[in-house]
């Protein structure tokens, strides 16, 4: 069975900048598990943050292009989901308003999983959600 998986921006950051083993495993093997889901908000945040951090690390323009192209490839082969028709006042609200977009995407895209390292956001505290949240540790993968 292929799963619909949402990956929090922080997991992508670990993948691109830290070489985190679990994040790398998830992202490099997504075809084994399922497909990434993206909304206009999540892809926008991801590209913005990747570019910002790349500049902070003083990467060359060529290196920044490579990183951004890799993210766009993930978006290209992932599933785009519109969250515009979701009635947000009927969704559970988490502590971090910046991460609420992942909840909206999960409901709009009928996600199976959200992978995140942000335990303070409230994503892991949702009760009766139709999806599961997990940290990107290899033993947690479906």
TAKA-V684533 format. One record per backbone hydrogen bond with DSSP energy under -1.0 kcal/mol. NH is the residue of the N-H (numbers start at 1). CO is the residue of the C=O. If there is no record, write none. Layout:
nh->NH co->CO
nh->NH co->CO
This chain:
nh->3 co->33
nh->5 co->35
nh->6 co->113
nh->8 co->115
nh->11 co->8
nh->12 co->8
nh->13 co->9
nh->14 co->10
nh->15 co->11
nh->16 co->12
nh->17 co->13
nh->18 co->14
nh->19 co->14
nh->20 co->14
nh->24 co->20
nh->25 co->21
nh->26 co->22
nh->27 co->23
nh->28 co->24
nh->29 co->25
nh->32 co->29
nh->34 co->30
nh->35 co->3
nh->37 co->5
nh->38 co->79
nh->43 co->39
nh->44 co->40
nh->45 co->41
nh->46 co->42
nh->47 co->43
nh->48 co->44
nh->49 co->45
nh->50 co->46
nh->51 co->47
nh->52 co->48
nh->53 co->49
nh->54 co->50
nh->55 co->51
nh->56 co->52
nh->57 co->53
nh->58 co->55
nh->59 co->54
nh->64 co->60
nh->65 co->61
nh->66 co->62
nh->67 co->63
nh->68 co->64
nh->69 co->65
nh->70 co->66
nh->71 co->67
nh->72 co->68
nh->73 co->69
nh->74 co->70
nh->75 co->71
nh->76 co->72
nh->77 co->73
nh->79 co->36
nh->81 co->38
nh->86 co->83
nh->88 co->86
nh->90 co->87
nh->91 co->88
nh->96 co->121
nh->99 co->96
nh->102 co->99
nh->104 co->100
nh->105 co->101
nh->106 co->102
nh->107 co->103
nh->108 co->104
nh->109 co->105
nh->111 co->106
nh->112 co->4
nh->113 co->4
nh->114 co->132
nh->115 co->6
nh->116 co->134
nh->119 co->117
nh->125 co->122
nh->132 co->112
nh->134 co->114
nh->137 co->135
nh->140 co->137
nh->141 co->138
